[in-house]
Each structure stands twice: as C-alpha cells, then as structure tokens.
C-alpha cells in the first residue's frame, strides 16, 4: 500500500519529519507555501521583516498571489479575491509600508 498524499491548504499545521511543529500555512506562491511561525506572527523574508519596522509603519494585510490585490485584515482573509476571484488558497499575509 502506498502512502496517502496529504492535502495542504491555508490553516493547515505543518511539521518537520521529526514531528516538531513548524507553524500554520498562511499562503502559497509558485515556490511553495508561507507559514505563520507563532500565534499572530508571520514568517517573512528578512526584507519584509525590516520594511517599515524601524519607524513602526508596517501594516499586516492580505495579498492575492494571482493579481497582487491587497486588503486589510479587519474582516479576515476573504474567501476569494475581490479583484480577480482567485480562491482563498491564493491569498496570503503581507506586510505593507
């Protein structure tokens, strides 16, 4: 019997091969997926982590991987992109200056 292929989507908890929790999937792009590493803290590139933080200006938003549309998180991540109708799996957390 073969192994089942797991389904990974936004909100799925992912683990290392040793069983250590990595975090929760928050979005996808052509290279893979983005993971929230701690409650409310998104794992981003060094450039995004530094962007605006020195001045306290960065804002956490959602962004569409298909069309680039961005929006605030007051109502959470929408089920589809309001601009291009991409599914929720194409939306991810983003920091904006």
Number of C-alpha atoms within 10 A of each C-alpha: 3 4 5 6 6 6 6 13 16 18 14 13 16 15 12 9 7 6 8 9 12 14 20 23 21 26 24 20 14 6 6 7 16 19 23 19 17 11 8 7 11 21 18 16 9 8 8 15 14 12 17 15 13 9 9 9 11 17 15 15 17 24 22 27 20 15 14 12 14 20 18 15 13 7 7 10 18 14 13 15 24 13 12 12 13 16 15 19 21 21 27 23 25 21 19 15 12
